[in-house]
């Protein structure tokens, strides 16, 4: 059953991603920042085959697409045809310290990539460097115990700041626990988050609501 919760500058939608993306008008979104599935071959194949064309449609003429992706599967987005729609622009390496180290493309580190693609020639507002520490931003409320697949708010904050400006509309079509919408809310971006899993959706609602309260408290000081 569909549920929509409006919070702050955006809204969280519980439901089917592709169904809701098809309801978004052409050329209306400034950036898409997300974390697609990468352990389920059927799910990520569907994402790149079915969803990417729709994301291209809803993005403005000059806009960004960025998503987290594991270093060990770097070839998959390209093999599944993402460059038929988007131009590859950059890859940021996010280094985690709070997790067990493993071998990756950059040595014995726990890493994930943020792959960045463009439609047209959008403007970049920040160059954070090739490596970003996977830490929590001290300004943004984060949980004491991190859920599975949690993305640190500091890395996300740099990515959002790099690709958008205040007032831009950011879509996260697989928003999980709500990290990207929460960061967008903190940074005064408009945003839409979509999540099909009920538990993750409810978690995201609470997280973003806490960020709204935190912003209000900061304003009142």
N, C-alpha and C positions, 0 to 999 in steps of 0.2 A: 504493500500500500504506500502510495506517494505521500511525502510530508515535506513541507517547505517552511523553514524558520528564517525570518528576516532578523538580522542582527547588525547593528552599527551601519557600516557602509555596504553591506552585502547580504547574501542569503545562502543558506545551506539547503540542499535538496537531497532527500533520501529517495532513491529510485534508480532506474536504468540510465546509465550514462548516455548511450547513443540516442535514446528516445528524447532526452532533454536537450542534448546538443542540437538536434534537428529542429527544435523550437526556437533556437537563437537566430536572429536575422543575420543576413550576410554582412560582412565587413563592419562588425561592431565591437570586436574584442581587440584590445591593445597588446595583450600578451597571454600566452598559455604556459603555465608553470605547473608541473605535475610529477607524479611518481608512478609510472605504469607497472603492471605486474611483470615479473621476469622469471618466476619459478614455474609458471604454468604455460606450457608451449601454446596450448589452444587459446588461452587468454591474451597473450602478447601478440600472437599472430593476428587475432581478430582486431586488436588495437591498431596495429600498423596497416592492416588491409582495409578495415571498415571505418575506423574512427579518424585516421589521419586526413582523408579527403574532406571530412566534415569540419575538422579543425581548420584546415586551409580555407574553407568557405567562410567561416565566421570571423576569421582574423581580418583586420584592416589591411589596406594595401601595403603598408610598411609595418611589419609586426614581428614579434618574437615567439618562438616555440622552444621551451627548455624543459628537460626532464632528467630526473635521476636515473642512472643505469649502471649495472655492475661492470667492472673492468673486464671480467672474464668473458662477457658476452657482447663485447663492443661491436662485433661484426653484424649482429642480428638486425638492428634497425636498417642498416644499409642493404642487407640481403633481402629484406622484406619491402624495399622500395620507397623509403622515406624521401630520398632525394629526387623522386619524380615530382614532388610537391615543394619541398623546402631545400634551401641551400645550407649545407653544413658550414658553421662559422667558428665554433670553438668547443673546447672540452675543459672543464674545471675539475680538478682532482680534490675530493673532499677526504681528509684524513681524520679518522676516528681514534680517540684515545681511550674511550671507556669500554671498548669491546676487545675481545681476544684477537690478536694479530694473526693474519693469514698471508699466504703468498698472493701477490697481485702483479699487475703490469709494472708497478713502480717499486717492487721489492716486498719485503716482509712487513706489510702494513695492512690495516683494515681500511680499505678505500672503496669509495663509490664515485662515479663520474656524474657530472652534470653536463649533458650534451646540449649544445645550443645551436639552433637552426633559425633561419630567417625566411620570411616572406617579403619580397622586395628589399628595401634598404632602410631598415629602422635605425633609430639613433640609440647608441649605448651611452649610459650616464655615469658609468663607473667601470674601471678595470681593476678587479680585486687581486689580480695575480693568478698564476696557474694552479696554486695550491691553497685550499681553504681548510682551516681547522674545523672539525666537526664538533663544535662546542655549543653550549647554550648562551644565548644573548642575555646579559644580566638585566636588561630593561624589560624583557618579556617573561611573563609568568609561564613556567614549565612544570610538569609533574615531577615529584620526587622519584617515583619509579616509572621508568620509561616503558611504554608498550612496545610490542614487537613492531618492527618497521618504522619506528620513530625517526623523524628527520630533525636534526638539531636546528634550533631557531637562528643561530648566528649565521650559519652557512646560507640558510634560506633568505635571511635578511639581506645579505650581500647580493644574492642573485636577483631578488626583487628590486633592489636599489639600482643594480646594474642595468636592468632591462626596462624599467618603468619609471614614471614620475608621479607625484601626487595627483590624484584624480583619474588616473588611467584605470581601465577595467581589466582585471586579471581573472582568467578562468582556470580553476583546477578541477578537471573532470573526474579525477580519482583521488579525492582529498583525504581519504583515510581518517586519521585522527585529528586532522584540521590544522596542521602546522602551517601550511601555506596560507590558507585564509586568515589565520591568526596574525601572521606576520604582515599580510596585506592590510588588515584592519589597523594594526599598530602604526603602519607607515602611511595611513590615509589614502590607500588605494580603494577603488571600488572593486568588488570581487564577487565571484560565484563559485561555490564549491558543490560538487556532486559526489555522493557516496552511496553505494548499494547495500553495504553491510550495516545492519541496524545498530550493532554495538559501537562500531567505529563512528557512525553518524552521531549518535548521542554523545559520545566522548568529544567530538569536534564541536558540537553545540556548546557544551560546557566550557571548553577551552576558549572559544572565541568570546563567549559571554564574560569570562574572567578578564580577557584583554580589554574589552569595552569598559569594565568597571575600573581596571587599572588606569586606563587613559583618563577617565573622568576624575579619578582621585588625583592624578598628576596635574590636571588642569586647575583643580580647586586649591592646590597648594600655593 
